[in-house]
Amino acid sequence: MPISNADLQELAKVSLDDYLRNIPISQIATERPLLKKLMSGRKQFLGAKQNVVENIRKTHGSNFGWAYGEEAVIFNKRNTTEQAAFPWRRAVDGLYLDYDRLFGNGIKVREGGRGEFKLEQNEKVQLVNLLDEQMESLKEGFMGSLDLELHRSGTQDVDAIAGLDTLISIAPAIGVIGGLDRATALYWRNYAETGIVSTTAGLLAERMELAWRRCIKNGGSPDFILAGGKFIDSYRKNGVVMTNNAESGSVKRIDAGTGTGVNTGLYFKGVEIIWDPQFEELDALETPLVAWEKRCYFLNTKHIKYRDDDMDIVTPIRPHDVLAMYAMVNLRAALSINRGNAQAVLAIA
């Protein structure tokens, strides 16, 4: 038995909705650690004319001094705030299944109203299996691409948002971020150091300590450390590792590896260093001046915000000259920062 175009569209939308339900918070795979972390602090995006605006304090404008007796007190007019504007953009992904492909899988589609045709049970199973594969691929492809784009500079596409590579830059003295020029706005720069000779005993930990202090000075301790494989391997090999064996009466076990999944089991200042698999993809995609695999980010996520307006699931009406079923998701999103000098990026040579 055939299925009507209307029923097929409805089934596709229900199937896609099932795959994407609750995805903004609870269904992000751990192999996408940046996206998972950003989603955990996700803000609902209710709409804006063009930009998400962050109000920032650039100075206290203090006019502190000493006075005695009748010495005049000097007053000043203070300008302590600025606004940083980050444009939102729309991310989209879509697929189509042509009717001939469906026919090749035993499903015949006819133009008609809902409920006019009814599939046999074996046809239902065949169709659901086919849709499951398509919808799973659409979901995984969309979330994987979104995660990748949140790392990138934003220069790869005129409609892309600026990601980690721009907000926490390896060259923090240049560039206009959120409308503020880092060449003159010193308070808007993150800390950065590249070319660290990690084979020199203790040097990597020393430079990490310096970066940590810079972050603390300007906005509190980082709560998320994200690094590439080469940086992690160097830290494991040349960093100072102390082990406290609380099971002194047990049989000793030696394991050359620590951690599980992207959790490395390696820590700095009590914060675990998380391996980001996307760094490898970015090196292959961009061939950057400083390899992603050699980088380590100290992030204070209180000052980095990801916003979106939830997934919108669309089943467009097919064009008059194409026999196919269409499905699409779109998401309006923005990534902003309100304190650049509380963040740091390091890279080994």
Helices and strands as residue ranges (DSSP letters): E 3-4, H 5-20, H 33-40, E 43-44, E 51-57, E 81-87, E 89-98, H 99-104, E 109-110, H 121-151, H 164-167, E 176-177, E 180-181, G 186-188, E 191-196, H 203-219, E 224-227, H 229-238, E 263-268, E 271-275, H 278-286, G 292-294, E 295-299, G 301-303, E 304-308, E 312-314, E 324-337, G 340-342, E 344-348
